[in-house]
């Protein structure tokens, strides 16, 4: 494969600079780059990574990095905010994340520990302006710093202050750029910054250094952080069995096939990430075993090569391996890609997640320019996702009948992949094909799950691309991983859609229109999982001036909870119009007769606009919030009542309150106010404060959206939210 990710083509920009970018954008990138370099220097970190959000703030893009090989950076160049990754947790939750070593990393972030099983310490932090404005407006950006494996398990106060100061400086620059009308956007590819270079020696000093190196026993060479050999002595080249001209500027495992093993490249990875010395032995096809001593720093890796002592046992030499006609991925690179993709796909829930993970990892790592995933549905190929193609082009190919003989359908019939190194090869195999994607090489890989083809993965390259046997095997393996994940995700999506349809079918399709009453209702499913819940809301019109309102929460998140929710709503409807205490008592008796094994909380309100009163009763439900015109929002502490479905003889007590024009009543389930690690009372108080801070002329629908948006933007939720707002208005009404 050409242009391997481990090979850095072209010169990297100097510290804090970005090539080919002019104007305000270039100035912004230079300023951010300089700030990142200073941050690493002040904190003593060996690696720095700056992440910027997409416009929707659901994806973090790696904007620039310092001290990290391009190959290591690309798989982490796109991070979904909901991913279990340190920088995503830091930005999403607005908190500082610290990992003091390899064991802690593996325990808290298994995916990261699996793909990078090396010694290093890591800090991830959100970028917050310093001083933070009130209220603080997050930038949605994040900073990641890595320290060598020799670092202590904890940050020093000086290091923590340096990280906090760096976050403030970076955030302030992002805010100033946004205020100036040119917000900083993430570049198409991460900018790779170089560390500050050491002083350049003069001619005399350089000659003395070379003489010193030649006097040392064995051979010596130097690698940059990407693994490329930047310097090598003739003695080292002789020990390795290759001329200096072949080795200089190459990756060792590319130039020397006998070094193309996962173990050898893994030693390089460990040294480059951990910045710790490392030693290993390896056997060339002929000659004695060699010992390699790696000494890394922030600019590269120095390598000493010495023959193993003659009296040590040496295994028989391996047969010589011919150089491939075309470059192909090293076995270690392939293993790294497989591990990274496998780890990422274990967290893929929806089919869209599979597409994103596959595109994020495969397209940059394999040098492809475009990707498309197609699945077989009702005897047609349907596109489930793509990257690098236009939506218009994909629409033309969506729905191809499986009976048509094309490269896309070939794998579904035969289970065999197709590789075309050029447009001529594709045209020769399929003369009727019309190439409309401006690409020059393609791989059509069948997606096989549980022994059956379920779709096709298409990888496209902008230039002719010979697929050598090793690369074909790698691509076939990657397609197998994607197929299994996609099959699971499609089953999940189908189950999720069925559950969602069931739950939404049990909620009111529309709320009744009552004169002088403004009403808004919202329902938000939990952030994770496809289990459906039992949260519900309802508004029942009794007459022109009287309504009944109810909000409840059935225990559990499954089909049984949703079914019971429908029964509770039916029971409330049957008794609506009676006093709240009687409505809850009748519903409770019905539920205990059914013996569902689930309990339900509920708050019920009877509102009479003609008498300007409201009567409320609760069955173990979070307290309503009431705001009178011109006043604060306060909590209504109703007489406690037992949860529905426990005791058939339970009784409930109603409370009457004034409900004057301008009054606002908020009924909700606990998902709106529950925040992990915080008291429920604090969550309720926060919602009350947000209601109180809202202009009374604000439409209740907009207020409902604001409350839901605040809950959505906070810590990850594990419960659904049902919200019902009712406001008494003399003139007009809004829904």
C-alpha positions in Angstrom: 0.0 0.0 0.0 1.4 3.4 -1.0 1.9 6.2 1.5 1.7 4.1 4.6 0.5 6.0 7.6 3.8 5.3 9.3 5.6 7.2 6.5 5.3 11.0 6.8 5.3 12.4 3.3 6.7 15.9 3.1 8.1 18.2 5.8 6.2 18.9 8.9 5.6 22.6 9.8 7.7 24.3 12.4 6.4 24.6 15.9 3.1 26.4 16.0 2.7 26.8 12.2 0.4 25.3 9.6 1.5 25.1 6.0 -0.7 26.3 3.2 -3.0 28.4 5.4 -3.1 32.2 5.1 -5.0 35.0 6.5 -7.0 35.0 9.8 -7.3 31.2 9.6 -3.5 30.8 9.3 -2.9 33.3 12.1 -5.3 31.4 14.3 -3.7 28.1 13.7 -0.2 29.5 14.3 -1.3 31.0 17.6 -2.9 27.7 18.7 0.2 25.8 17.6 2.5 28.1 19.6 0.1 27.8 22.6 0.2 24.0 22.4 4.0 23.9 22.2 4.2 26.2 25.3 1.7 24.1 27.1 3.7 20.9 26.6 6.9 22.7 27.7 5.4 24.2 30.8 3.7 21.0 31.9 6.7 18.8 31.0 4.5 16.7 28.7 5.9 14.7 25.8 2.8 14.7 23.6 0.1 17.3 23.1 -3.3 17.0 21.3 -5.8 19.8 20.6 -9.4 18.8 19.8 -12.0 21.2 18.2 -15.7 20.5 17.9 -17.8 20.3 14.7 -20.5 22.9 14.4 -23.1 20.6 16.1 -20.6 19.8 18.9 -21.3 16.1 18.7 -17.8 15.2 17.2 -14.3 16.2 18.3 -11.7 16.6 15.6 -8.0 16.4 16.3 -6.9 19.8 15.0 -3.2 19.6 15.9 -0.7 17.4 17.7 2.8 17.7 19.0 5.3 14.8 19.6 3.0 12.1 18.1 3.6 10.0 15.0 1.1 10.6 12.3 0.2 6.9 12.3 -0.7 7.1 16.0 -2.7 10.3 15.5 -5.0 9.3 12.6 -7.1 6.7 14.4 -7.9 9.2 17.1 -8.5 12.1 14.7 -12.3 11.9 15.1 -13.9 11.3 18.5 -17.7 11.2 19.1 -18.5 13.2 22.2 -20.4 10.2 23.6 -17.4 7.9 23.2 -15.8 6.4 26.2 -12.5 8.3 25.5 -10.8 10.6 28.0 -11.1 13.7 25.9 -14.8 13.0 25.1 -15.5 12.6 28.9 -13.6 15.8 29.7 -15.5 17.9 27.1 -18.9 16.3 27.6 -18.9 16.4 31.4 -16.8 19.5 31.8 -14.3 17.8 34.1 -10.6 17.0 34.3 -9.5 13.5 33.5 -6.3 12.0 34.8 -4.8 8.6 34.1 -1.7 7.9 36.2 -0.4 4.8 34.4 -1.0 1.8 32.3 -3.0 -0.1 34.9 -5.4 2.7 35.5 -5.9 3.3 31.8 -6.8 -0.3 31.2 -9.2 -0.3 34.0 -11.1 2.9 33.2 -10.7 2.9 29.4 -10.4 -0.6 28.2 -10.5 0.4 24.5 -7.6 2.8 24.9 -5.7 0.3 27.1 -6.1 -2.4 24.4 -4.9 -0.3 21.5 -2.1 1.5 23.4 -0.9 -1.0 26.0 2.1 1.2 26.9 3.4 3.1 29.9 2.3 6.7 29.9 0.3 9.2 32.0 -2.5 11.2 30.5 -4.5 14.3 31.3 -7.6 15.5 29.3 -9.4 18.7 30.1 -12.1 20.9 28.5 -11.1 24.4 27.3 -12.7 27.0 29.5 -11.9 30.7 29.1 -9.9 32.2 31.9 -11.4 34.0 33.7 -14.6 32.1 32.9 -17.5 34.4 31.9 -20.8 34.2 33.8 -22.6 32.1 32.9 -19.6 30.1 31.5 -20.0 29.2 27.9 -18.0 26.0 27.1 -16.0 26.1 23.9 -16.6 22.4 23.2 -12.9 21.9 22.7 -10.5 19.8 24.6 -6.8 19.4 25.4 -4.9 16.1 25.9 -1.4 15.8 27.3 0.8 12.7 27.7 3.8 12.3 30.0 6.5 9.5 29.8 5.9 6.3 31.6 8.5 7.4 34.2 6.0 10.0 35.4 4.7 9.7 39.0 1.1 8.5 39.4 -0.1 12.0 40.3 0.3 15.4 38.8 2.3 18.0 40.8 0.6 21.3 41.6 3.0 23.0 39.1 2.0 20.6 36.4 -1.7 21.0 37.1 -1.5 24.8 37.1 0.3 24.6 33.8 -2.5 22.4 32.3 -5.2 24.8 33.6 -3.4 27.9 32.3 -2.9 26.3 28.9 -6.6 25.4 28.7 -7.5 29.0 29.6 -5.1 30.5 27.0 -6.3 28.2 24.3 -10.0 28.8 25.2 -9.4 32.6 25.2 -8.0 32.5 21.7 -10.9 30.4 20.4 -13.4 32.9 22.0 -11.5 35.9 20.6 -11.5 34.4 17.1 -15.3 33.7 17.4 -16.0 37.2 18.6 -14.0 38.6 15.7 -16.2 36.7 13.2 -13.8 34.0 12.2 -14.3 31.0 14.6 -11.6 28.4 14.4 -12.7 25.3 12.6 -10.8 22.0 12.7 -8.7 21.4 9.6 -9.4 18.5 7.2 -6.3 16.7 8.5 -4.6 17.1 11.9 -1.7 19.6 11.8 1.5 17.7 12.9 3.7 20.1 14.9 7.4 19.6 15.4 9.0 20.1 18.8 11.6 22.8 19.3 14.8 21.5 17.6 18.1 21.2 19.5 20.8 23.7 18.7 22.5 23.2 15.3 26.1 22.2 15.8 28.9 24.0 13.9 31.1 22.3 11.4 33.8 21.4 13.9 31.3 20.2 16.5 29.4 18.1 13.9 32.7 16.5 12.7 33.6 15.6 16.3 30.2 14.1 16.9 30.5 11.9 13.8 33.9 10.8 14.9 32.6 10.0 18.3 29.8 7.9 16.8 32.1 5.9 14.5 34.4 5.0 17.5 31.5 3.4 19.3 31.2 -0.4 19.0 28.4 -1.8 16.8 26.2 0.4 14.7 24.1 3.4 15.3 21.0 4.9 13.7 18.3 7.5 14.4 14.6 7.3 13.8 12.1 10.2 13.8 8.9 9.9 15.7 7.2 8.3 12.7 9.8 5.5 12.7 11.7 6.7 9.6 15.5 6.2 9.6 17.0 9.7 9.4 20.6 8.7 10.1 22.5 5.4 10.0 26.2 4.5 10.1 27.8 2.2 7.6 28.5 -0.3 10.5 24.8 -0.4 11.3 23.9 -0.9 7.7 26.4 -3.8 7.4 24.9 -5.5 10.5 21.4 -5.1 9.1 22.5 -6.6 5.8 21.4 -3.7 3.5 23.1 -0.7 1.9 22.8 2.7 3.6 21.0 4.1 0.4 18.1 1.6 0.9 17.8 2.2 4.7 18.0 6.0 4.9 14.5 7.6 4.6 12.7 4.2 5.0 10.8 2.5 7.8 12.9 -0.5 9.1 10.1 -3.0 8.7 9.6 -1.8 5.1 13.2 -1.9 4.0 14.0 -5.1 5.8 11.3 -7.8 5.4 12.8 -9.9 8.3 12.0 -7.0 10.7 8.3 -6.9 9.5 7.0 -8.5 12.7 4.4 -7.2 15.1 6.9 -7.7 18.0 9.6 -5.5 16.5 7.3 -2.7 15.5 5.6 -2.9 18.9 9.0 -2.2 20.6 9.2 1.0 18.5 5.6 2.0 19.4 6.3 1.4 23.1 9.4 3.6 23.0 7.7 6.3 21.0 4.6 6.5 23.3 6.2 5.9 26.7 9.5 7.7 26.0 11.2 5.0 28.0 14.4 3.1 26.8 13.7 -0.4 25.4 15.8 -3.3 24.3 15.2 -6.4 22.2 17.0 -9.0 20.0 16.2 -10.0 16.5 17.7 -12.4 13.9 18.6 -11.3 10.3 18.3 -14.0 7.6 22.1 -14.5 7.8 24.6 -13.7 10.5 24.4 -13.4 14.2 21.5 -12.2 16.4 21.5 -8.5 17.0 20.6 -6.5 20.1 18.7 -3.3 19.6 18.8 -0.6 22.4 16.2 2.2 21.8 16.6 5.6 23.6 13.7 7.9 22.8 13.1 11.6 23.5 10.7 14.3 22.1 12.5 14.5 18.8 13.0 10.8 17.9 14.7 7.6 18.9 18.4 6.8 19.0 19.2 3.1 18.3 22.4 1.1 19.2 22.8 -2.1 17.3 25.3 -4.7 18.6 25.9 -8.3 17.8 24.9 -10.9 20.4 27.8 -12.6 22.1 29.1 -15.6 20.1 28.7 -18.0 23.0 25.0 -17.3 23.4 22.7 -19.8 21.7 21.4 -18.7 18.4 18.3 -20.2 16.7 18.6 -21.3 13.0 18.3 -18.4 10.6 15.0 -17.7 8.9 14.8 -18.2 5.2 15.4 -15.0 3.3 12.2 -13.1 2.2 12.1 -11.3 -1.1 11.1 -7.7 -1.1 7.5 -7.2 -2.4 7.2 -5.6 -5.8 4.9 -3.0 -4.3 4.9 -1.6 -0.7 2.3 -3.1 1.5 1.2 -2.6 5.2 3.6 -4.1 7.7 2.2 -6.9 9.7 2.4 -4.8 12.9 0.5 -1.9 11.1 -2.2 -4.4 10.0 -2.5 -5.8 13.5 -2.7 -2.3 14.9 -5.5 -1.4 12.5 -7.4 -4.6 13.2 -7.1 -4.1 17.0 -8.2 -0.5 16.8 -11.1 -1.3 14.6 -12.2 -4.3 16.7 -12.0 -2.2 19.9 -14.0 0.6 18.3 -16.7 -1.7 16.9 -17.3 -3.3 20.3 -18.8 0.1 21.3 -20.8 0.6 18.1 -24.5 0.5 18.9 -26.3 1.7 15.8 -25.6 1.1 12.1 -24.5 4.7 11.9 -21.9 4.1 14.6 -20.5 1.2 12.5 -20.2 3.4 9.5 -18.6 6.2 11.4 -16.0 4.0 13.1 -15.2 2.2 9.8 -14.8 5.5 7.9 -12.8 7.2 10.7 -10.3 4.4 11.0 -10.1 2.8 7.5 -10.2 5.8 5.2 -7.2 7.6 6.6 -5.3 4.4 7.7 -5.5 2.7 4.4 -5.0 5.7 2.2 -8.4 5.5 0.6 -10.4 8.5 -0.3 -14.0 7.2 -0.1 -16.0 4.4 1.5 -19.6 3.1 1.2 -21.4 0.5 3.1 -24.3 -1.3 1.4 -26.7 -4.0 2.8 -29.1 -6.3 1.2 -32.7 -5.5 1.9 -35.7 -6.9 0.0 -33.6 -8.1 -3.0 -31.9 -4.7 -3.3 -28.7 -3.1 -2.2 -29.4 -0.2 0.2 -26.7 2.3 1.2 -26.5 2.6 5.0 -23.6 5.0 5.1 -20.7 6.6 3.1 -17.7 8.9 3.5 -15.9 10.8 0.7 -18.8 10.5 -1.7 -21.6 13.0 -2.4 -25.2 12.3 -1.3 -26.3 12.8 -4.9 -24.0 10.2 -6.2 -25.0 7.7 -3.5 -28.7 8.3 -4.3 -28.1 7.1 -7.9 -26.7 3.8 -6.7 -29.1 3.2 -3.8 -31.6 0.3 -4.5 -29.6 -1.7 -7.1 -31.4 -5.0 -7.6 -29.4 -8.0 -6.4 -30.0 -9.8 -9.7 -28.0 -7.2 -11.6 -24.5 -8.4 -12.3 -22.3 -5.6 -10.9 -19.1 -5.3 -8.8 -21.3 -4.3 -5.9 -23.5 -7.3 -6.0 -20.8 -9.8 -7.0 -19.8 -10.5 -3.4 -23.3 -11.2 -2.3 -23.7 -14.0 -4.8 -20.2 -15.5 -4.5 -18.8 -14.4 -1.2 -15.6 -13.4 -3.0 -13.9 -9.9 -2.9 -13.0 -8.0 -6.0 -9.9 -5.7 -6.4 -9.4 -3.3 -9.3 -6.1 -1.5 -9.4 -7.3 0.8 -12.2 -10.3 1.9 -14.1 -9.2 -0.2 -17.0 -9.3 -3.4 -14.9 -12.8 -2.5 -13.7 -14.0 -1.8 -17.2 -12.6 -5.1 -18.5 -14.4 -7.1 -15.8 -17.7 -5.1 -16.1 -17.9 -3.6 -19.6 -21.2 -2.0 -19.0 -20.1 -0.1 -15.9 -20.2 3.7 -15.9 -17.7 5.2 -13.5 -19.2 8.2 -11.9 -17.1 8.7 -8.8 -13.9 10.1 -10.2 -11.9 7.4 -8.5 -9.2 5.3 -10.1 -9.0 2.0 -8.0 -11.6 0.0 -6.0 -12.0 -2.8 -3.5 -15.4 -4.5 -3.4 -15.5 -6.6 -0.2 -18.4 -8.8 0.8 -19.7 -8.3 4.3 -20.2 -11.8 5.7 -21.8 -12.4 9.1 -22.7 -15.8 10.5 -21.6 -17.4 7.2 -23.9 -15.4 5.0 -23.3 -12.3 2.9 -25.3 -9.3 4.2 -23.8 -6.5 2.1 -20.8 -4.9 0.5 -18.0 -2.6 1.6 -16.6 -0.4 -1.1 -13.2 1.3 -0.7 -12.2 3.7 -3.4 -8.8 5.4 -4.2 -8.2 8.6 -6.1 -5.1 7.1 -7.9 -4.3 3.7 -9.4 -3.6 1.4 -6.5 -2.2 -2.2 -6.8 -3.6 -4.5 -4.1 -0.8 -6.8 -3.1 -1.7 -10.2 -1.5 -1.0 -9.0 2.1 -3.2 -6.0 1.7 -6.0 -8.0 0.2 -5.9 -10.3 3.3 -6.0 -7.3 5.6 -9.0 -5.7 3.8 -10.9 -9.0 3.9 -10.3 -9.3 7.6 -11.4 -5.7 8.2 -14.6 -6.3 6.2 -15.3 -9.4 8.4 -15.1 -7.3 11.5 -17.4 -4.6 10.0 -19.9 -7.2 8.9 -20.3 -8.7 12.3 -20.7 -5.3 14.0 -23.1 -4.2 11.3 -25.3 -7.3 11.7 -25.5 -6.7 15.5 -26.2 -3.0 15.0 -29.0 -3.6 12.5 -30.7 -6.0 14.9 -30.3 -3.4 17.6 -31.8 -0.6 15.4 -34.7 -2.8 14.5 -35.4 -3.6 18.1 -35.0 0.0 19.1 -37.4 1.2 16.4 -40.0 -1.4 17.5 -39.6 -0.3 21.1 -39.8 3.4 20.2 -42.9 2.9 18.1 -44.6 1.0 21.0 -43.7 3.7 23.5 -44.7 6.7 21.3 -47.9 5.0 20.4 -48.9 4.9 24.0 -48.2 8.6 24.5 -50.8 11.3 23.5 -50.7 12.1 19.8 -51.9 15.7 20.5 -52.9 17.7 23.6 -56.4 19.2 23.9 -56.9 22.9 23.2 -58.3 24.6 26.2 -59.1 28.4 26.2 -56.7 30.5 28.2 -54.4 27.6 28.9 -51.0 27.5 27.4 -49.6 23.9 27.3 -46.4 22.3 26.3 -45.3 18.6 26.6 -42.0 17.0 25.9 -40.6 13.5 26.0 -36.9 12.6 25.8 -35.7 9.0 25.8 -32.7 8.0 27.9 -29.3 8.7 26.4 -28.1 5.1 26.3 -29.7 1.7 25.6 -32.7 0.7 23.6 -34.9 -0.4 26.5 -38.1 1.6 26.6 -39.3 3.2 29.8 -42.6 3.9 31.5 -42.5 7.7 31.7 -45.7 9.3 30.5 -47.7 12.6 30.5 -51.3 13.3 29.8 -53.8 16.2 29.6 -57.5 15.5 29.7 -60.1 18.1 28.9 -63.1 17.9 31.3 -65.0 21.0 29.9 -64.2 24.4 28.6 -62.6 25.6 31.9 -61.5 22.3 33.6 -58.6 20.0 32.8 -56.9 17.1 34.4 -53.1 16.7 34.1 -50.9 13.7 35.0 -47.3 12.8 34.8 -46.0 9.4 35.9 -43.1 7.0 35.8 -43.5 3.2 35.8 -40.6 1.3 37.3 -38.2 -0.4 34.8 -37.1 0.0 31.2 -38.7 -2.7 29.1 -41.8 -3.7 27.2 -43.6 -4.6 30.5 -43.0 -1.1 31.8 -44.4 0.4 28.6 -47.5 -1.8 28.6 -48.2 -1.0 32.3 -47.8 2.7 31.4 -50.6 2.3 28.9 -52.8 0.7 31.6 -52.0 3.5 34.1 -53.0 6.1 31.5 -56.2 4.3 30.8 -57.1 4.1 34.5 -56.4 7.8 35.0 -58.6 8.6 32.0 -61.4 6.5 33.4 -61.4 8.4 36.6 -60.6 11.9 35.3 -63.0 14.5 36.7 -63.0 13.0 40.2 -60.9 14.6 42.9 -57.2 13.9 42.6 -57.1 11.7 45.7 -59.9 9.5 44.4 -58.3 9.2 40.9 -55.0 8.0 42.4 -56.8 5.6 44.8 -58.8 4.0 41.9 -55.7 3.7 39.7 -53.8 2.1 42.6 -56.5 -0.5 43.2 -56.5 -1.4 39.5 -52.8 -1.9 39.5 -52.7 -4.0 42.6 -55.4 -6.3 41.0 -53.3 -6.7 37.9 -50.2 -7.7 40.0 -47.7 -6.4 37.5 -44.7 -6.7 39.8 -43.8 -3.1 38.9 -44.5 0.1 40.9 -45.5 3.5 39.5 -45.1 7.0 40.7 -47.6 9.6 39.6 -48.7 13.2 40.2 -52.2 14.2 39.3 -53.6 17.8 39.0 -57.2 18.9 38.6 -57.2 22.5 37.3 -60.4 24.7 37.3 -59.8 28.0 35.4 -63.2 29.4 36.3 -62.5 29.2 40.1 -58.7 29.8 39.5 -57.7 26.8 41.6 -55.8 23.6 41.2 -55.9 20.5 43.4 -53.0 18.1 43.3 -52.1 14.7 44.8 -49.0 12.6 44.5 -48.1 8.9 44.6 -44.3 8.9 45.4 -43.6 11.3 42.6 -41.1 14.3 42.4 -42.8 17.5 43.6 -44.3 19.9 41.0 -43.0 23.4 40.5 -45.3 26.4 40.6 -44.6 30.0 39.6 -47.1 32.7 40.2 -47.1 35.8 38.0 -44.2 38.1 39.0 -42.9 35.7 41.6 -40.3 33.0 41.9 -40.7 29.3 41.1 -41.3 27.2 44.2 -41.5 23.6 45.0 -44.9 22.2 46.0 -44.4 19.8 48.8 -47.5 17.7 48.6 -48.5 15.2 51.3 -46.6 12.0 50.5 -48.5 9.1 49.0 -47.5 5.4 48.5 -46.3 4.3 45.0 -49.1 2.9 42.9 -49.4 -0.9 42.8 -48.1 -1.8 46.4 -51.0 -1.6 48.8 -54.6 -1.8 47.5 -55.9 0.1 50.6 -53.5 3.0 50.3 -55.1 6.5 50.5 -54.0 9.8 49.1 -54.4 13.4 50.1 -55.0 16.3 47.8 -53.9 19.9 48.3 -55.6 22.9 46.8 -53.6 25.9 45.6 -54.5 29.2 43.9 -54.0 29.1 40.1 -54.3 32.7 39.0 -53.7 34.1 35.5 -50.0 34.1 34.8 -49.4 31.0 37.0 -47.2 28.3 35.6 -47.3 24.7 36.8 -44.5 22.2 35.9 -45.0 18.5 36.2 -42.0 16.2 35.3 -40.3 12.9 35.9 -37.1 12.4 37.8 -35.0 12.2 34.6 -35.2 16.0 34.3 -33.7 16.7 37.7 -31.5 13.7 38.5 -27.8 14.4 38.0 -25.3 11.6 38.8 -23.4 12.4 42.0 -25.7 15.3 43.0 -28.6 15.5 45.4 -32.1 15.4 43.9 -33.1 18.5 45.7 -30.2 20.4 44.0 -31.5 19.2 40.6 -35.0 20.4 41.4 -33.7 23.7 42.6 -31.7 24.2 39.4 -34.8 23.6 37.3 -36.8 26.0 39.5 -34.2 28.7 39.1 -34.2 28.3 35.3 -38.0 28.7 35.2 -37.7 31.8 37.5 -35.1 33.3 35.3 -37.3 33.0 32.2 -39.3 36.0 31.0 -43.0 35.3 31.7 -43.8 36.3 28.2 -41.6 33.5 26.9 -43.8 30.9 25.2 -44.2 27.7 27.2 -43.0 25.6 24.3 -39.8 27.5 24.2 -39.4 27.1 27.9 -40.0 23.4 27.6 -37.3 23.1 24.9 -34.9 25.1 27.1 -35.4 22.8 30.1 -35.0 19.7 27.9 -31.9 21.2 26.2 -30.3 21.9 29.6 -30.9 18.3 30.7 -29.6 17.0 27.4 -26.4 19.1 27.6 -25.5 18.0 31.1 -24.1 14.7 32.4 -25.1 11.5 30.6 -28.6 10.4 31.6 -29.8 6.9 32.3 -33.5 7.8 32.6 -36.2 9.1 30.3 -37.8 12.6 30.8 -41.5 13.5 30.6 -42.3 17.2 31.0 -45.7 18.9 31.1 -46.0 22.7 31.4 -49.3 24.5 32.0 -49.8 28.3 32.2 -53.0 30.2 32.8 -53.2 33.1 30.3 -56.0 35.6 30.0 -55.4 36.4 26.3 -54.2 34.1 23.6 -52.6 30.7 24.1 -49.4 29.0 22.9 -48.8 25.3 22.5 
